[in-house]
Amino acid sequence: MATTTRPRPRDWHPLTDTDPTPGDPESIRDEVAHMKHLAGMLRAEAADLKVIGAGDGLKGRYAAKLRDEARELEVHLRETAGRYERVHGHLTAWAGELEAIQSDADRILRGARADAEAAPPEDTESASGPGSGSGSSDDPLARHRRSLTRVEAHRDERASHYAARIRHEINDKIKDSWWERRKNEIDGVKGAISLVADVMSWVATVIAIVAIFTTPAGWIAGLAVWLAVGVLAGHIALAAAGDCSWLDVGMDIFGLLTMGIGGAALNGLKDVRAATKLAAQAAADERAAVTATRASRSVLDRSSATVNRRGSTAAARARARHVRNIAKAAAERAGRNAAVEEAATPMAEASQREAVLVGGDRETANLYKDVVRMRAAYPESAAVQRASQGAEGYKGTFQGTWIAATAVDGADKAVGDSDALPEKPDYGPYGAFKDRYTREVGSAW
């Protein structure tokens, strides 16, 4: 930045022949105005590039590449404009302080000139001779020199302060920061990351479609979850670098949330089925015991009558008690057998249609159908009815998450573009809508 020196008065005294205020506040303000104008131009250019990067007017083989580069350049221009504006603020503040410092120096100068003109000629000659700067008591300008020294020290301290702040701002944050180095690394492989993430997303979708019609092995279902996690990680890296829409990240998170909620609903349905199974075994035991007791009611009645009759002999009473015990034991045995039989009853098998309606998961369909079977098998059991409560809620939650995840993923793949399938047609306005949520981490825009 160019500096100018204030013109000295014609009768400048040799004892005050010091330039106390290097630099002119007006010249600093001129520099500030220039920087502000330049920042405005950069922001205007950035706005134009943003329109190019977000629009779908570019056509041809290199349209996507041009849009990506336009978005990246737009971010850099806005970063540079912001840096100019921050420096503009520091220079504006320094210009104000420098003007106040210069006013103090001018006031000291006026006082020194007045004292020099009022002093006898011999005092002036001695003050300008050897040792005049010693600050002796006969030097009429000594106190003015001390004041000027303090002003100069204050000026140098404030100049150093603003110089440090400006150096901090003009450090090339756009190119040399830790994050920018990471971003440049991501930019170098963004095509590979995007392709891998897209392939993993399509594989996970294929697994989900296959699972509708056939129950996959456990490791395959686990693979789908890890694929979804990998897709999310890739999209986060790209979105943070400004190479992918944060809407893609949101959809990935939504997909993982639906998986988690669906898994929780499945576990809840398992718990309901287990509780209902225990209640059904108890109900089967009770039902069989009651049925057996009713079947032997006449035998029990006769044996009880024999035991309670006064005229019965001891032997008759003993035989009656034995018969009654045999009947009770038979009822208890029938109950235990019924409970064991209910415990051994395999889980109900849902049809393919029922599995598809519940969300394509055969296990979920089987669990729900088994709960419905036990509820219908023991309608008289309040314990079974209480234990089976919640089955519809868990089933509905599983269905709802599956429908929501399928709808979001299916719509995105149907109308969005694909790196794995570059020839697949896509809907331009949908891509433009997603691009509205493309923003680099660290950008103030």
Residue pairs with C-beta under 8 A, 6 or more apart in sequence:
1 27
1 28
1 31
2 27
3 22
3 23
3 24
3 27
4 23
4 24
4 27
5 19
5 22
5 24
6 19
6 21
6 24
6 102
8 17
8 19
9 109
9 113
11 113
13 112
13 113
13 116
13 141
14 128
15 112
15 116
15 124
15 127
15 128
15 132
15 141
15 145
16 109
16 112
16 113
16 116
16 141
16 144
16 148
18 148
20 102
20 105
20 108
20 109
20 148
20 151
20 152
20 155
21 98
21 101
21 102
21 105
21 155
23 98
25 95
25 96
25 98
25 99
25 102
28 91
28 94
28 95
28 98
29 92
29 95
31 91
32 88
32 91
32 92
32 95
35 84
35 85
35 87
35 88
35 91
36 84
36 85
36 88
38 84
39 81
39 82
39 84
39 85
39 88
40 81
42 77
42 78
42 80
42 81
42 84
43 77
43 78
43 81
45 77
46 74
46 75
46 77
46 78
46 81
46 445
49 70
49 71
49 73
49 74
49 77
50 70
50 71
50 74
52 58
52 66
52 67
52 70
53 67
53 68
53 70
53 71
53 74
53 435
54 67
54 71
54 432
54 435
54 436
55 67
55 432
56 428
56 429
56 431
56 432
58 66
58 67
67 435
68 243
71 242
71 435
71 438
72 187
72 242
75 242
75 440
75 443
75 445
76 174
78 443
78 444
78 445
79 173
79 174
79 443
80 174
82 444
83 169
83 170
83 173
83 174
86 169
87 166
87 169
87 170
90 162
90 165
90 166
90 169
91 162
91 166
93 162
94 158
94 159
94 162
97 158
98 155
98 158
101 151
101 154
101 155
101 158
104 151
105 148
105 151
108 144
108 147
108 148
108 151
111 144
112 141
112 144
112 148
115 140
115 141
115 144
116 124
116 140
116 141
118 140
119 127
119 140
123 138
123 140
124 140
126 132
126 138
126 139
127 138
127 139
127 140
127 141
132 139
133 145
135 142
135 145
135 146
136 142
173 180
174 180
177 442
179 441
179 442
182 241
183 240
183 241
183 242
183 440
186 193
186 237
186 238
186 240
186 241
186 243
187 241
187 243
190 238
190 241
190 243
191 419
193 234
193 237
193 238
194 234
194 238
194 243
194 244
194 419
195 419
195 420
196 230
196 234
197 230
197 231
197 234
197 235
197 238
198 418
198 419
198 420
199 419
199 420
200 227
200 230
200 231
200 234
201 227
201 231
201 413
202 413
202 418
202 420
202 421
203 227
204 224
204 227
204 228
204 231
205 409
205 413
207 216
207 220
207 221
207 223
207 224
207 227
208 224
208 360
208 406
208 409
210 216
211 221
211 224
211 360
211 361
212 355
212 356
212 360
213 352
213 356
213 360
215 361
215 362
215 363
225 256
225 259
228 252
228 255
228 256
228 259
229 256
231 252
232 249
232 252
232 253
232 256
235 244
235 248
235 249
235 252
236 249
238 244
239 245
239 246
239 248
239 249
239 438
239 439
240 440
240 441
241 440
241 441
242 438
242 439
242 440
242 441
242 443
243 438
244 438
245 434
245 435
245 436
245 437
245 438
246 437
246 438
246 439
247 433
247 434
247 437
248 434
251 408
251 409
251 412
254 404
254 405
254 408
255 405
255 408
255 409
258 401
258 402
258 404
258 405
259 401
259 405
261 397
261 401
262 359
262 397
262 398
262 401
262 402
262 405
264 397
265 364
265 394
265 395
265 397
265 398
265 401
266 361
266 363
266 364
266 367
266 394
266 398
268 390
268 394
268 397
269 364
269 367
269 368
269 371
269 391
269 394
269 395
269 398
270 367
272 367
272 371
272 387
272 388
272 389
272 390
272 391
272 394
273 347
273 367
273 370
273 371
273 391
275 387
276 370
276 371
276 374
276 375
276 384
276 387
276 388
276 391
277 342
277 343
277 370
277 374
278 387
279 374
279 378
279 381
279 383
279 384
279 386
279 387
279 388
280 342
280 374
280 377
280 378
280 381
280 384
281 339
281 342
281 343
282 339
282 381
282 383
283 378
283 380
283 381
283 383
283 384
284 335
284 338
284 339
284 341
284 342
284 378
285 335
285 336
285 338
285 339
286 335
286 381
287 335
287 338
287 378
287 380
288 331
288 334
288 335
288 337
288 338
288 339
289 331
289 332
289 334
289 335
289 338
290 331
291 334
292 330
292 331
292 334
292 335
293 300
293 327
293 328
293 331
296 327
296 330
296 331
299 323
299 324
299 327
300 324
300 327
300 328
302 320
302 323
303 320
303 321
303 323
303 324
303 327
304 320
304 324
306 312
306 316
306 317
306 319
306 320
307 317
307 320
307 321
307 324
312 320
347 366
347 367
347 370
348 366
348 369
348 370
348 372
348 373
349 366
349 369
350 358
350 362
350 365
350 366
350 368
350 369
354 365
354 369
355 361
355 362
355 364
355 365
357 365
357 399
358 364
358 365
358 368
358 395
358 398
358 399
359 398
359 399
359 401
359 402
359 403
360 402
361 398
361 402
364 395
364 398
368 391
368 395
371 388
371 391
372 391
374 384
374 388
375 384
375 385
375 388
378 384
379 385
415 426
415 427
415 430
416 426
416 427
416 430
416 431
416 434
417 424
417 426
417 431
418 424
418 426
439 445
